[in-house]
Amino acid sequence: MIKYVNQIKKLVMKRKSFTLLLFVFLLTMNVFGQKVITGTVTDQEAKPIPGVSVQVKGTKNGTTTGNNGQYTITITKGKFLVFTHVGSVSQERVVGNNTEIDVTLNASTTSLDQVVVVGYGTQKKSDLTGAVSTVDVSKAIGTRPVPDLGRGLQGVVPGLTVTTQSGAIGKAPHIQLRGVIGSLNSGGTQPLILLDNVEIQDLQLLDPNDIESITVLKDAASASIYGTRAAWGVILITTKSGKKGAPNRITYTNNYAWSTPISVPQIADGPAGAEMALAALRRQVPSAQSYSILGASYDDASIQKMKDWQTQYGGQNLGDSMVMGRDFEIRGGLLYFYRPWNVQNMYLNKYSLQQKHNIDVSGGSEKTSYNLGVGYLGEGGVLKINPDHFNRYNISLAVNSTVNKWLDVRSKIMLSNTATTQPYFRLNPPISPWYNLYRYPETYPYGTYQGEPFRNVITEIQQAHMDETKTGLSRIQVGGTLKIIPGLTVDGDYTYSATNTHFHSVGGPTSGINFWTNKLNYQDNFQAAGTDRLIYDSYWNSINTGKFYGTYVKNLGLHSLKLIAGGDIEYYEGYSQGSTRQGLIDPSQGELSLATGDQLVNGSHDHWSTLGYFGRINYSYNEKFLLELNGRFDGSSRFPIKQEWGFFPSMSAGYIITRERFMDFAKPVLSFLKFRGSYGSIGNQDVGAYRFLSIMTAYNSNWWENGVNMRSVSSPTPLSPSLTWESVSTVDFGADARIFNNKLGVTFDWYQRTTNDMITGGVTLPSTFGAESPVRNYGAMQTTGWELGLNWNNTFSNGLTLNLSATLSDFQEKLTKFSNTTMNINGNYQGKDFGEIWGYQTDRFFTQNDFSGQDAQGNWILKPGVPDQSKVNGNVSWFHLQPGDIKYKDVNGDGKVDFGSNTVGDHGDLSVIGNSTPRYQYGFRLGLNFKGFDLSTFIQGVGRRQLWPSGPMFIPGFQYNEAWYANQENYWTPQHQDAFYPTPTNQSGNNNALNFARQTKYLLNMAYTRVKDITIGYRLPDKWSKEFKIPSARIYFSGENLFTFDNISIPIDPEIDYTDEQPDPRSFNRVYPYQKTYSFGLQVTL
Amino acid sequence: MSAFLMAGCKKDFLNQPPLDQLTDQTYWTSENNVRTFAYGFYAPYFVGYGSSYSGGVYFSRQTLNDDFAPAAPDPFPVNVPTSGGGWDFGMVRKENIFIDRVKKVPMSQEAINHWVGVGRFFRGLEYAGLVNKFGDVPYYNHVLAENDTADLYKPRDPRTLVMDSVLADFQYAAANVRISDNTTGPKGLIVNRDVVLAFMSRVFLFEGTWQKYHNGKEEKANEYLAAAKWAANEIMTGGSYSLGSNFRGLFSSEDLSGNPEMILYRVYESAMLTHTIMSYNNKSSQPGASKNALESYLCSDGLPISLSPEYNGDTVFRQVLKNRDPRINETFDSVIHLQGIVANYSTTGYSAHLFLNDALKDGLEGSLDQNVTDAPVIRLGEVLLNYAEATAELGQLTQEDLDRSINLLRSRADVKIPPLQIIGEMPAVNGIVYDDPKRDPSVPSLIWEIRRERRVELIFQGFRLDDLRRWGKLQYTDTEANSDINRGAWIKKSDYPKTTAKIEGGAAQGYIIASPNAKRTFVDPKVYLSPIPLDQITLYKDQGVILNQNPGW
């Protein structure tokens, strides 16, 4: 449609005023064999690009496109026209018979001329001297059905670690930059995430569709201009704001996705599970007859009954109704269950639906531009019986206007609302519905008896009301640029950002057969009294941010200079208030006014402020030598009175060697090579609130008088008078190169980041002090790493375009200074590599040959010379080694296997057997474009990572009477000696004793390669577009998480980790499953 | 922009003090704040039944004694812990802060004295607990600073020196803590002078007998026993408390506020603060009481089973509990609970129902950690026993003393067994002197009977281990030497063919053996005191100071 309009415009123009002139021109040209060429230059989205340089190749003859993207030029037939524009891939066109040449320029992320958003301004990519990465948003996220930006960034930026922990919906992933720990005080190396220069606390609230560009500032020199909160780097996200002079345009995109769980835990089949549990119990209590778990009992007879059941009824559809005698029995006052259930099938959807819709309206006049985005995301959860859901609604509006010669104004408004609903569950984390779902044996009763359900997690979830969490973000930004004299501008921006979260939860009764009492005892409500309640919790906070800075640019011959000076100020205030009321009148109307019981309230109120003044000088000589100096004078309310201020300088420099004459020889291969280095330090305010005050915290004393829980306050925290800032300094060396005529780009960085004056327990004080040792600036730690980015772009003569990009990065974190006089390896100590796992070398299983026989009690007697490993086994009185137990290696040859004194100097047979830090993280993208078809694939992975978790999924017999898993049936028996697992044993919840002391054999290898995305699209051909007056239309299909390659010895997802909600070791892998997603969608521009 | 500049220039823009937390500098301004702080001492010291699934020493939370015969007896600890192990001075610090700050609060001298007294009472309790566990401990009566090296690495002070300070604290508290403090809270839920005195009798009975039986220091023993006797006597003569008519009700009532025996109790609130003790007596299996414990109950004629003609023997279960001190019936169910037959079995067949509230047992509040019965923290019954024992150990026990202590317990409306008499230093009932043939020969007859009374009255309340320790009688807990503590009810297999309980020697009839495999032996007297954790010894050593380990560890 736009092109059509342009043609009409052209026609009108010709007619109106220029006809005569053109005629004269044409006449003249024909004389010299020259002709006038006109045309329009547009971008991939068919928006016209103003300011494109159009030159006749090999001459100085040229012009630039106007605001509507049009140009007119005189040229001889057979010559070449070169179209170049900052941030786009240049194109050449030969002049033939046509007088009209329209060109579509592809945006280039690799071009050195690309302009990159950096702190308080922009910079040409070739001029960067710090460690800065940019993200090609359209490629990284594009049409992937990822619900949030964080997931889209995984594997895209070298040095950025994005982890998800579980497949839960509506949860933002963890984003960490250059390391994971950073300081023992902060919540990890979470970079400051700035949306249009102001922090956004939860990326989940942002519609990825609204994003224009992303820049990651990785080293101190590039991030330090943002001050104390930027100690761990900065992610700068810029949202769309429209282009001046661009035509009005509507873009609609949608996506429909179906997700299905992968790696769901498989509970062992009934008899096998009970056999393992009984065997484990009998090892401990040889005379044990049966065991129970919450009302369900198991013994030898019931194992036989389960087997009989399977023979007789297996495979039949018996419905949910359970029959006494057939499916279960009461014996000796205990309930025995025989019938198996597939609890996952009852609980999980095979497929859950997600949909996304976005409408974008943008455009602009000569003076004003705007962009309006409206988005919806609806993510269906995996729960079948009472489905959970995540919804997000976004509206954003940006307007920029040039008011007059000396003033530009801008404004952005963003509204985002999310809602997560999930069934209420009576227990608090770590016990979640997922935890309980995988907690009980296969024959645990999930059916009904006489029409009533048994008490279990399915029944509870089925009858639960929905918990609802609603979050709203509203942001208003206003700002302007004063153009004072040429080269000098002053910018001011103010942002108000408010986040509100409301949580509503209604408990209420659950009815069913409460067989936990060992009786078939139907109860209208078997829940504890505490669940008869409703909760309203609210959290609200606001951040006021002001930024004010001047920029002065001056070019003098070969010298160019850019100065920035300014300040920023932030004030945060947060509140929370929670109300609980017991005694629901009607659980279906869970409102505070409709409850009759006790009322509880709680709340919090918190604030902080920062104020900083900064300055930056950029100097370049002949575009060859580059220098940047930064300084920031920083103040934070997090620091003690009289020490609020700190000065943090940084610098970086670059040298573009390919600008030197002597490098000309390399030009055919090496188009560009820059070396750069930087050093800087930033103060870290993220050390916890009020560590500089002797705080007394109020709490409920749990002593009740007259129906009131008496409040009390804690002892004041002891303080060290010398406490001050932590500082984080980074040294970075890097190189950027373009090879093969700019086709291949290489970027490499090596860095070392040191956290100095780290606030840690200063000195170990004896217990007589009566409190934790007051913290001091005592510790130091260091992160060392490197990052490599590669990209390759080529358009082949047949029109096939191919682009490849790859990232690879690695880091290690070490504690370089720490006060721990005992050097205990289980805690922090000087020289510790973070994530290290100390363990034993597994030798093999014990066999009969290791024993000389059995004593009177039947306990096996180790042959002399076989190393004693009782310390490793944990000195458990009932645990006597026998064939089928794990034999650990006596590494130091002292005739026994032990841990010495668990110290660095004396660690017995322990050694570091692995590390849980992800090493060698990589991402690889391949994109193909041919005749309207496009194909892209994105592969992401981690090269090395080990884990020694806990919980029943990892350790067979972790709690012997809970569920065992199908893969754990592969255990040692005299008949099956090449098994994977040892003889079943009750680990009693211990993940470092008996047969499962930390050791090489069972250490999980969490390395993986995952095909994150495959997308196939088709763009409507231009002639159709023109015919249907649709500038652009594309349909696509995509698959997420389609294939995964790993070497994990147990069936779990390689990305799984402890979650924030369930950090308890027992909950490992008992979490929301990861999912595989198939989707299709449409993108139309009108 | 101007706002920005103004804010930036404002000098205190970066001074943002905490909004919902208080600081040491600003907190100590009123008696009300002092009172609020003091509530922080209550739950840690007046644990009662604990909260949710843990806390306290009632019932099966203390089975290391001779009352219980669990399926696997808790062994004595064998290893020295690397850290922790109860060697913790956090509460000492808290109490010293409290005592120090209270003195500066603007309030009347009477109020200052009262609250200093409260602080010293809690510090006394804390040090009594540390001494109970470790013996010698470093004593601090002030808050330590990070650089008080000499104090931080102070060697252990002798036990008696510490206990003398504890005595001074209690004496100060007894003289200054308010007799009643209605502004603070209702009687029975608040520290008043009686609470101080009651705990004083407990603490100094312990220390007095410890000195007597471990150190043989007659003089110190007598000083502490006299303190215990004095404190108990103050309560007994104060007349504020009397014995109720329902022994079991002390442990199973939903509301103890009206109970005349309560000096201090802990209130539980449905869905807010709940416990698990009652559930242990309800539908779950439980560690049973030992044959030895059951046999310590007198017969209804006031004589021990070995002397009483009323004793029916134990080969018929129903008969065991007949003609006995009625507290046996209040403590135990009249029906045998056998493994393999009922789910709520007991390892010995004898099933406690002391903590069971019959009205609540089938409701939501009868199971799991949802129990709401109030917990006695300290009561007149114990004070009477403390009085009798301290007086007897002092060698001052008269018939009058017995009549106003133990015999009050025996005359409780639902107990009613003949009073204990003293005839020529010997126990007697109904005028007839007797001597229990099952008596530990090293314990004098009269003391033996006083200890029996204590065992019966205070059973399952977490006293027994401390009692055995202070008497130097941990050998009673040895399952080999004292095999009756691993025995339960006498049964015939043929009467209960379905039971999986083990009969001694696998015989067709005989005593149930609660723990057929695991044993507990008492070999090394080192376990009378707990070990000092290794890391503390090392820390001292690094400073060139020796922190002595307890003997044997």
Interface residues (C-beta under 8 A of the other chain):
Chain A: V285 P286 S287 Q289 G332 G333 L334 G492 Y494 W516 T517 N518 N525 F526 Q527 A528 A529 G530 D532 R533 G546 F548 G567 I569 Y571 Q582 G597 D598 G603 S604 H605 D606 H607 W608 S609 T610 L611 G635 S636 S637 F639 I641 E644 W645 A689 Y690 L693 S694 I695 M696 T697 A698 S701 N702 W703 W704 E705 N706 G707 N709 M710 R711 S712 V713 S714 S715 P716 P718 S720 G762 V763 T764 L765 P766 S767 T768 F769 G770 A771 S773 P774 T821 T822 N875 S877 W878 N902
Chain B: M1 A3 F4 L5 A7 G8 F13 L14 N15 Q16 P17 P18 L19 D20 Q21 L22 T23 D24 Q25 Y27 N33 T36 F37 A38 Y39 G40 Y42 A43 F46 S51 A71 A72 P75 N79 T82 W87 D88 F89 G90 M91 V92 R93 K94 N96 I97 P138 Y140 L144 A145 E146 D151 L152 Y153 K154 G185 P186 L189 I190 R266 V267 Y268 E269 S270 A271 M272 L273 T274 K283 G340 I341 V342 A343 L364 E365 S367 L368 D369 Q370 K498 T500 K502 P516 N517 A518 P533 D535 Q536 T538 L539 Y540 D542
